[in-house]
Amino acid sequence: MFNARVVLASVALVLLFALCTWLLAPRLLPGLRAPAAGGARALPSLELVDHWVQGGAPQAAPGKPVVLLLWSDTDPRALAALPVLEAWAHGWGEFGVTVAAVHEPEFSFAADTTVPARIARRLAPSLAVGADPGGRFAAALGGMTEGARLLVTDEQGRIVVDTVGVLEPGEQALTAWLERALPERLPPMRVAAALPRGVRGVGLGAGRVVSGPLAGIAAGTEQVFVAPMRYEEQGAPWVPMPVGAWRVVSGGLTALRPGAANFVSIRYSAGRAGVVVSPPPGSSARVWILRDDQWPAAQDRDEDVVTDDHGGACIEVREARLYWFDRGAGERVVKLSPDAAGVTLHAFVFADAR
């Protein structure tokens, strides 16, 4: 009996010691701290990225975190995130952290690597930026994700942050790593990392429209859309309403003729409104804007709107990209009318959508 009690007591002491070690060791020896829950996955190899359009393929330093942003040129959250990643590359790069971004095109025109290269030069000129038009890297992560996707690994290469539309967890994870690895060092100055909220996209291409006259129309269809009643022309909220002659393509809606009688309208409520639009091949065009059947007032025009000598408001489309055209509060109806055949409207994009 005595021996059994001694054995049981010894086992209990061993278990208690193991429990205390498990709880206290990460505090006493920060390098032993386990990654966050769900962090067992490893980041796919950056060799899957087709092209590096800026900075060259980065080489991750052994035992140091990697920060990676998956971004689209037509998502406002991603465009706002790129300058933040640029700042992180400067600040956290001093500690050996690898910071990079990989472009995942949402529309076919953005598969051209000059598109992410042009945007990277403007928003993050020293950041390593790759292009994944074939989607191999995205597929290794489970497929495309709408929005700016941030991935951060720990010092052992395990993903500890995987978020969409927010950056703060990434900075927190890097600060926690620095406390473990180099507790005597101070982290870089924090960067304002808030991204646009309430982002909503309304696609115009075949298979991307949920309801309204464009729903269910096959790619390649040419059709004249009519709206005999005014309420039909203005539509339900968030439903695109084409009027006139258009061709439905996989990535959008292409105008078959110019003029005020050819337009797409949409009713919405959002802080900002934009449109992803391509000019006719090898040319440029204007897309005229009516807000509640009037030229938008000066306070309602967003950054890409220009006016003519008669007060008319339009977007000058010289390249395929996201153009911001409206801002304000309350519900309104906007009509966009190209002045040339061949203009393709790909999607409406809204920020702070209600």
DRENMAR-734092 format. One record per residue: residue in one letter; x, y, z of N, C-alpha, C, CB in turn. Coordinates in steps of 0.001 Angstrom, whole numbers, plus 500000, padded with zeros to 6 digits. Glycine has a CB too. Layout:
AXYZXYZXYZXYZ;...
This chain:
M500828498798500000500000500000500000500864501254500000499063500005501210;F501937501230500809502824502382500909503463502682499553503911502137501972;N503935501630498895504573501824497592503592502409496570505138500493497077;A502342501932496618501340502451495692501108503940495924500023501681495839;R501069504326497202500866505757497498502048506586497003500668505976499017;V503247506047497170504435506772496698504397506933495187505725506041497118;V503995505854494496503922505921493034502890506948492594503580504544492444;L501710506912493236500663507863492862501096509301493129499373507556493623;A501769509500494268502238510846494593503272511318493588502824510885496004;S504160510403493182505192510774492198504576511142490856506191509624492009;V503576510328490448502897510629489191502215511984489260501876509540488857;A501576512266490404500891513545490561501874514706490487500133513584491885;L503070514537491105504071515601491063504579515831489639505243515263491991;V504768514723488908505232514846487523504202515579486678505520513459486922;L502912515214486840501856515883486075501758517353486436500513515204486311;L501901517652487744501838519055488166503002519844487592501836519160489697;F504207519220487588505364519899487013505180520153485516506629519077487252;A504641519152484827504408519312483385503406520418483107503916518002482773;L502343520481483930501339521528483742501930522908483974500158521306484678;C502720523036485023503335524339485310504302524741484197504075524300486665;T505054523755483697505983524054482605505240524548481375506812522819482253;W504124523863481069503331524240479888502760525631480009502205523253479670;L502370526021481250501767527333481458502804528439481573500908527315482696;L503944528148482221504895529211482545506044529337481561505447528986483902;A506375528242480888507541528300479996507426529373478930507742526970479333;P506264529552478291506178530617477280506423532004477840504833530589476625;R506123532194479136506358533518479732507839533685480078505482533712481002;L508459532585480581509862532671480964510793532569479758510194531581481963;L510385531767478767511174531571477545510284531863476354511759530120477463;P510162533118475941509193533495474904509332532716473618509320534940474601;G510519532261473287510702531525472049509962530205472006512139531283471826;L509489529731473153508765528459473197507273528638473005509023527757474507;R506804529861472900505367530089472808504801529454471543505059531591472833;A503671528759471683503037528098470536502307529114469674502061527004471008;P502114528833468400501368529751467544499904529773467900501534529375466091;A499215530794467371497787530912467632497047529720467058497234532214467047;A495829529505467593495007528398467132494795528497465629493659528380467866;G494870527374464964494670527365463520495907527751462745493559528283463158;G497068527914463434498269528361462763499188527250462314499006529261463641;A498691526017462187499541524899461820499858524888460324498879523597462219;R499057525586459503499309525582458059500557526382457730498102526150457298;A501251525905456723502414526643456227502003527486455030503567525676455845;L502710528581454825502465529431453666502923528707452411503190530794453810;P502123528698451349502587528074450102503875528727449609501501528169449016;S504623527982448843505887528496448321505643529686447397506652527390447575;L506449530734447565506342531896446696506796531590445272507154533040447261;E507370530408445060507722530004443699506486529756442839508584528750443734;L505312529619443486504071529457442738503640530749442061502973528967443654;V504166531873442500503813533169441914504432533268440522504296534349442822;D503605533596439539504049533576438137505126534613437839502869533806437221;H504903535857438249505825536944437913506002537837439139505301537772436692;W507194538414439244507422539465440238507621540757439462508668539145441171;V506606541596439530506586542789438691507334543944439323505168543199438406;Q507683543799440597508420544864441282509231544253442415507454545962441823;G510503544565442439511336544187443566511955542804443499510551544279444777;G511511541935442641512069540596442585511497539674443638513546540657442731;A511638538371443431511085537389444369511798537499445713511215535950443802;P511062537715446804511701537848448113512159536495448648510742538504449108;Q513227536507449421513730535319450091513511535480451587515233535080449768;A512640534652452135512328534755453563513543534372454394511125533859453928;A513832535162455417514945534879456307514564533760457262515361536140457083;P515437532786457492515124531690458426514802532224459813516297530701458510;G513755531684460406513386532066461767512729533420461890514579532045462620;K512324534019460760511687535330460802510298535248460151512572536394460084;P509362536086460607508006536057460029507979536519458575507070536932460852;V506894536141457907506607536599456556505225537238456557506688535425455525;V505116538392455930503843539094455783503511539140454304503900540538456399;L502302538699453970501914538658452568500496539185452408502026537227452012;L500314540072451440498998540616451116498570540097449755499011542171451134;L497391539475449695496782539124448422495796540224448075496083537722448478;W495971540850446908495207542056446610494698542054445180496054543291446856;S493643542825444976493067543035443652493115544519443337491607542494443575;D493362544842442075493450546243441657492097546942441650494067546330440282;T490990546209441796489657546819441766488972546778443114488792546130440744;D489680546442444173489112546418445521489670547587446322489416545068446233;P488813548482446823489331549660447533490087549323448806488203550582447868;R489738548205449456490488547816450648491925547450450295489804546642451350;A492096546753449186493435546366448774494268547578448384493366545387447616;L493667548527447674494399549726447270494812550549448487493548550580446319;A493975550551449528494339551260450750495391550502451552493106551494451607;A495446549183451385496385548372452159497810548454451620495931546929452172;L497972548685450320499316548669449745500274549683450389499228548937448266;P499878550951450610500812551861451276501159551429452700500232553252451303;V500223550761453377500512550256454720501576549166454651499227549716455392;L501438548248453679502455547204453513503810547808453155502024546203452430;E503797548879452386505038549580452069505709550084453346504765550754451108;A504925550680454242505479551170455508505977550013456372504424551984456277;W505229548918456396505680547748457160506992547198456609504606546651457142;A507135547196455295508367546680454701509571547483455170508278546706453174;H509400548790455315510488549627455803510720549404457295510188551102455530;G509635549439458087509788549343459537510170547956460015508523549759460204;W509422546948459620509679545590460077510808544924459306508428544763459959;G511127545439458130512273544898457408513571545052458180512401545570456070;E513651546059459059514841546251459893515073545068460823514713547532460710;F514024544292461104514127543135461992514196541824461207512941543105462954;G514316541902459889514410540698459081513093540126458621515123539678459826;V511995540841458872510679540364458438510540540569456934509538541099459201;T510028539556456241509767539653454807508344540153454590509982538282454105;V508191541214453809506877541795453522506721541867452009506715543218454179;A505622541324451490505396541306450048503902541310449767506069540075449397;A503548541479448502502146541472448071502045540696446773501595542923447894;V500947539970446611500703539197445390499358539612444814500737537658445672;H499381540033443555498171540512442886497364539344442343498528541484441751;E496060539338442647495119538331442156494052539065441342494473537504443345;P494091539004440007493162539793439193491725539296439318493590539760437733;E490803540248439402489387539903439440488783539884438046488629540881440322;F489336540707437137488833540787435771489962540471434797488235542189435482;S489594540033433603490582539548432647491589540623432249489887539024431415;F491166541895432184492110542932431769493268543048432752491399544279431637;A493032542692434026494071542822435044495036541642435051493439542965436404;A494809540640434185495795539563434044497067540075433371495203538393433235;D496971541200432688498144541869432122499000542388433283497724543044431151;T500235541932433371501064542274434533501418543754434608502329541465434508;T501193544502433526501445545941433610500436546628434529501396546570432214;V499274546005434741498254546612435611498737546662437060496927545822435523;P499111545523437691499618545636439060500934546396439143499796544263439654;A501756546313438094503025547045438126502783548548438197503875546704436891;R501817549029437416501515550462437407500997550919438772500481550786436312;I500112550139439371499545550511440658500599550429441760498352549611440995;A501443549408441716502486549261442727503456550432442691503241547950442526;R503829550886441493504737552034441397504144553273442040505073552322439942;R502828553402441951502176554596442487501935554506443994500860554826441776;L501540553341444495501107553227445886502148552608446814499859552419445948;A503040551777446270504023551092447114505291550861446312503462549743447653;P506035551915445998507116551819445010508295550939445399507622553166444727;S508470550612446668509617549778447044509197548409447568510451550488448094;L507916548093447528507410546815448022507608545726446967505916546931448406;A507986544525447396508055543382446477506632542971446114508841542178447116;V506315543022444818504952542756444351504989541690443265504279544056443821;G504241540630443477504127539563442491502773539578441822504369538215443137;A502670538878440699501411538763439964501098537287439773501486539502438587;D499858536926440061499418535529440002498225535399439061499052535006441414;P498391535782437767497245535754436853496682534358436635497637536339435530;G497537533339436772497058531975436613496352531426437834498188531091436270;G496436532131438960495750531714440172496370530533440896494367531388439847;R497624530176440582498236529016441232498461529254442724499559528676440558;F498926530449443065499176530735444476497859530803445247499958532055444630;A496861531459444665495562531539445324494958530147445508494609532430444517;A495112529281444507494565527926444606495208527156445750494767527171443290;A496498527383445976497183526702447071496680527148448433498670526938446980;L496027528310448466495448528819449709493947528562449786495722530309449842;G493408527806448844491991527472448880491136528247447914491476527680450229;G491735529096447068490972529843446079490956531329446356489569529331446022;M490398532072445405490327533521445504489450533940446685489789534119444198;T489801535054447289489032535640448384488711537077448035489804535557449728;E487468537470448204487087538847447919487622539763449012485553538980447800;G488372540761448607488925541694449573490416541509449750488232541541450897;A491028542400450530492459542341450804492703541273451871493005543736451265;R493406540215451490493663539095452413495082539193452945493442537724451709;L495206539239454265496506539370454913496895538050455555496486540498455964;L498123537602455269498669536386455857499969536732456567498897535289454777;V500122536225457791501349536432458567501770535088459149501141537501459703;T503041534759458988503564533537459589504386533882460821504416532744458572;D504560532871461677505447533054462817506871532665462418504965532215464032;E507755532597463419509153532305463125509383530877462634509984532552464349;Q508399530019462807508510528643462332507784528423461004507961527695463376;G507313529514460384506692529409459085505237529012459102507427528454458283;R504599529010460275503188528639460380502314529879460323502922527859461680;I501221529790459591500313530928459443499594531174460768499287530677458295;V499777532371461308499128532725462568498089533824462384500166533164463585;V498098534483461238497081535487460915496607535227459491497642536954461070;D495300535151459331494688534990458012493369535760458053494464533454457639;T493402537005457623492241537884457740491935538520456390492480538972458809;V490707538992456240490267539676455031489685541028455418489224538823454250;G490207542084454818489647543418455023490135544151456247488201543321455097;V491016543553457043491582544227458217493068543925458292490864543781459526;L493852544884458808495291544725458909495803544700460341495962545819458166;E495012545194461285495483545311462662496011544003463247494375545821463523;P495358542834462989495906541588463556497326541291463090495014540423463194;G497679541728461886499028541505461399500056542263462209499129541897459956;E499790543519462485500716544321463280500814543785464703500276545789463298;Q499695543305465237499710542716466583500561541457466623498284542394467044;A500439540612465577501228539378465539502718539680465429500784538496464365;L503078540684464636504484541044464508505045541593465818504664542068463394;T504254542393466506504690542923467806504873541800468814503677543950468341;A503952540832468819504081539688469727505334538876469410502836538790469639;W505624538698468110506852537978467740508087538714468234506929537791466219;L508114540025468075509285540795468503509486540678470008509137542272468102;E508395540668470763508499540503472213509088539144472585507127540669472861;R508796538124471772509345536797472032510813536707471624508535535739471294;A511093537189470417512416536986469844513442538010470303512326537012468360;L513033539270470374513959540354470727513299541273471756514381541163469458;P513107540788472967512358541573473958513013542904474316512183540765475207;E514305543042474013514988544301474342514766545373473281516479544056474513;R514166545007472125513972545952471034512548546514471049514267545277469685;L512419547751470605511116548377470484510581548180469070511196549875470835;P509276547969468919508717547785467572508719549097466802507286547223467651;P508583549021465477508483550254464688507241551049465075508454549931463185;M507239552308464672506062553139464923504850552534464228506296554593464439;R503739552493464935502513551930464367502032552773463190501411551837465441;V501421552090462232500903552737461036499386552693461066501448552063459755;A498743553809460742497282553821460660496852552836459580496740555260460355;A496181551753460001495935550643459087494456550394458828496559549396459630;A493603551366459133492168551165458915491855551168457421491347552259459639;L491134550163456968490756550040455567489291550431455396491002548601455054;P488876550768454177487458551089453948486550549968454428487203551359452463;R485441550350455027484481549368455541483217549389454687484136549654457030;G482419548364454863481152548296454145481335548274452648480282549451454523;V482376547569452163482632547504450718481677546494450082484120547115450427;R481078546909448984480115546052448282480331546195446782478642546418448667;G480411545081446090480546545092444647479301544540443977481765544297444225;V478958545110442849477828544626442044478370544361440641476622545673442017;G478581543084440319479119542719439024478092542895437918479611541294439049;L478585543101436703477716543302435546477906542227434478477970544667434944;G478839541314434675479115540293433682478213539082433795480528539864433789;A478283538230432797477478537008432783477811536146433999477714536212431477;G476776535723434697476962534896435876477279535659437135478027533932435630;R477412536991437046477760537785438232476587538598438751478913538713437918;V475469538576438055474317539392438436473280538493439111473703540117437190;V472839538905440288471931538076441087470481538262440674472087538399442564;S470078539496440396468678539760440058468598540899439059467855540093441322;G467400541091438489467201542146437502467316541615436086468203543263437715;P467268542489435095467251542068433690468532541390433222466990543249432823;L469641541570433912470893540945433492471064539539434053472060541802433913;A470260539160435022470417537852435656470122536736434661469495537731436881;G471015535765434606470788534586433786471113534726432319469408534190433908;I471599535883431874471921536065430460473306535493430174471857537566430066;A473423534716429114474672534053428776475672535034428178474416532907427807;A476949534745428379478012535563427792477912535534426276479402535071428250;G478129536680425653478047536802424209476705537272423695478367535513423595;T475720537379424577474385537815424170474375539310423884473350537474425254;E473822539700422735473587541103422416472091541370422510474136541466420998;Q471745542442423221470327542669423489470049544157423634469886541917424756;V468859544544423190468373545899423435467447545830424645467632546495422170;F467835546524425713467057546538426947466160547770426949467986546525428197;V464914547579427329463973548697427404463426548795428813462820548530426381;A463053550008429182462445550250430494461249551160430257463476550895431520;P460100550603429928458957551433429565458425552291430710457860550566429053;M458645551867431944458157552636433089459342553202433854457274551758434018;R459165554396434388460257555060435081460750554257436283459821556438435527;Y459851553626437016460276552876438192461139551678437785459052552406439000;E460894551140436584461721550041436098463123550538435765461079549384434865;E463196551734435207464477552316434838465348552536436071464268553636434094;Q464737552959437161465502553254438366465731552017439223464797554312439179;G464846551039439173465109549738439755465057549687441269466418549276439315;A465231548444441759465332548198443201466767548461443649464899546737443556;P466994548684444945468357548941445421469320547822445043468356549124446928;W470508548212444596471622547329444296471410546474443045471876546441445466;V470399546765442252470130545988441041470483546839439824468635545527440985;P471481546427439017471830547208437822470742547086436760473185546744437247;M470395548222436144469328548274435150469886548855433851468124549121435665;P470175548017432850470650548536431563469487549008430693471456547462430820;V469725550045429921468775550531428917469568550791427643468016551835429404;G469049550333426514469736550497425244470384549204424785470775551586425351;A471339549329423879471962548170423240473281547816423916472191548441421750;W473353546583424420474531546135425159474858544692424793474306546270426681;R476130544353424941476569542963424813477002542483426191477737542818423768;V476444541372426635476830540776427909478056539897427678475654539951428530;V479133540171428404480349539370428312480645538798429691481554540218427780;S481636537902429750481903537243431032482345538227432106482964536174430858;G483022539296431682483536540232432675482810541545432762484934540502432402;G481665541692432085480971542966432182479914543152431116481950544079432105;L479666544419430821478604544830429914479215545832428938477375545448430692;T479218545502427640479866546337426630478818547099425828480741545480425692;A479012548419425727478082549259424980478197548982423487478343550744425268;L477047548790422836477023548574421387476805549870420629475936547577421020;R476403550920421329476234552220420683476389553307421735474848552326419972;P476759554505421320476911555609422268475604556375422413478034556557421818;G475632557362423309474500558277423413473757558184424720473557558032422308;A472988559229425002472266559333426273471214558256426449471617560681426384;A470747557661425350469725556614425448470326555260425802468959556505424140;N471641555187425889472338553945426253473002554156427610473403553536425159;F472487553526428636473034553747429973472763552545430867472438555019430597;V473434552559432021473162551600433096472899552422434345474363550577433309;S471794552141435013471464552860436250471485551886437422470074553554436140;I471669552447438619471610551639439831471209552525440996472968550945440109;R470377551982441862469945552676443078470771552123444251468387552490443329;Y471271552994445106472133552544446199472181553590447302473552552247445685;S472778553205448409473078554119449504474462553765450017472000554036450648;A475422554669449830476809554388450199477577555691450329477483553463449159;G478653555655451085479480556842451236480217557208449959480468556638452347;R480645556180449199481332556400447925480816555388446917482880556285448086;A480837555784445656480456554878444576481483554987443462479028555198444047;G481844553836442905482780553806441797482349552764440789484201553526442288;V483057552733439673482772551765438620484089551288438038481862552379437514;V484170549991437803485309549421437095484949549431435620485657547963437603;V485743550138434813485379550345433417486621550278432539484662551696433234;S486442549729431324487508549661430326487127550507429124487779548197429900;P488093551213428513487802551969427288487712551018426095488890553049427037;P487251551490424955487308550666423748488758550297423444486669551406422544;P489001549142422854490386548732422560491139549799421760490391547406421784;G492293550186422261493145551145421572492632552560421551493349550707420203;S491676552901422400491088554240422362490766554695423783489808554259421477;S490100555829423886489614556352425166488169556781424970490498557550425680;A487513557076426078486096557454425999485710558215427251485190556208425821;R484521558784427185483928559413428359482679558643428773483588560898428078;V482461558586430074481229558011430619480525559127431385481521556755431550;W479372559540430871478638560653431473477836560186432679477708561304430441;I477666561101433634477069560755434929475862561633435197478099560902436068;L474749561023435518473583561731436050473281561181437433472343561586435105;R473093562081438371472756561705439747471350562204440022473784562294440786;D470420561265440205469010561634440366468563562557439237468781562314441730;D468946562160438000468563562833436762469128564241436619467080562894436672;Q470178564565437368470838565854437231472349565648437218470422566813438375;W473069566638436668474519566585436802474872566646438279475202567743436017;P475791565845438753476112565873440188476686567219440615477103564762440530;A476260567662441789476790568906442343478254568724442717475969569355443574;A478949569834442873480392569785443134480713568957444362480948571188443306;Q479902569075445420480195568353446651479939566849446533479372568919447779;D479230566452445462478912565035445279479868564330444315477495564891444777;R480743565076443644481650564475442675482875563907443384482072565507441611;D483183562662443066484378562065443650485590562363442774484198560542443826;E486729561756443113488025562210442590488217562030441093489107561493443290;D487497561106440464487721560849439038486728561569438131487651559372438773;V485933562468438664484930563180437866485519564479437328483660563472438708;V485276564736436047485650566008435430484382566630434841486761565810434322;T484429567921434592483264568618434035483658569331432753482680569626435056;D482655569510431878482905570246430642482482571705430820482149569597429449;D482534572467429743482223573894429817480760574167430146482575574560428516;H479911573176429965478490573357430217478031572741431540477701572764429086;G478980572311432354478637571741433660478360570258433641477456572434434207;G478465569639432474478267568207432396479391567458433100478168567767430947;A479051566366433794480030565600434569480270564246433919479554565417436027;C481532563833433882481864562563433264483143562007433860482003562718431752;I483409560754433513484683560095433789485428559987432465484479558676434456;E486670560381432441487496560202431252488231558874431389488503561394431065;V487841557916430566488356556548430680489478556354429674487227555500430452;R490698556324430184491867556111429322492521554758429562492887557214429544;E492184554132430674492721552818431004491691552059431828494069552938431773;A491811550747431842490878549919432603491258549961434075490871548456432079;R490326550444434906490574550505436346489300550889437074491701551506436668;L489409551015438395488317551492439228488325553011439239488426550929440663;Y487179553626438892487010555080438906485965555447439957486593555612437498;W486318556369440843485365556851441845484599558053441283486096557235443169;F483263557999441334482502559083440707481486559756441619481798558560439515;D481133559165442767480060559752443579480347559572445057478704559123443226;R479950560571445840480063560469447293478902561212447925481422561033447795;G478593560853449146477484561525449821476736560583450732476531562122448810;A475570561008451153474736560228452063473338560112451482474692560872453472;G472633559078451904471263558888451459471154558058450201470621560203451236;E469960557617449913469724556797448728469658557680447490468424555979448878;R470262557235446394470190557959445133470297556979443969471303559029445049;V469998557490442784470092556705441550471095557392440639468692556560440846;V472043556605440151473052557127439226472915556411437894474491556953439800;K473041557185436806473052556629435451474405556912434832471902557227434576;L474991555875434232476260556008433534476041555727432050477329555049434131;S476472556679431209476203556580429778477496556808428987475116557604429353;P478046555769428323479277555943427550479040556767426287479862554583427177;D480066557521425875479946558303424638480561557575423448480614559667424807;A480910556288423631481498555518422534481104554062422664483036555659422516;A480879553421421533480675551981421546481984551296421930480170551479420165;G481878550134422571483070549393422974483495549614424404484186549745422092;V482907550599425099483186550783426521482572549613427285482624552152427040;T483334549033428217482836547925429027482761548344430487483733546682428867;L481572548261431042481365548474432472481439547100433141479979549194432766;H482402546918434029482632545605434641481860545413435938484105545412434903;A481857546432436787481202546290438095481066547652438752481997545326439014;F480030547810439562479940548934440487480626548530441785478449549352440739;V481282549505442426481946549273443695481516550355444664483487549248443532;F481120549944445874480644550886446872481426550713448165479140550702447120;A481682551818448829482317551799450149481355552432451149483696552556450134;D481397551922452373480465552357453405479034552203452912480742553816453812;A478777551014452337477452550743451767476451550456452869477510549560450785;R475197550955452648474139550742453633472980550058452968473689552066454275;
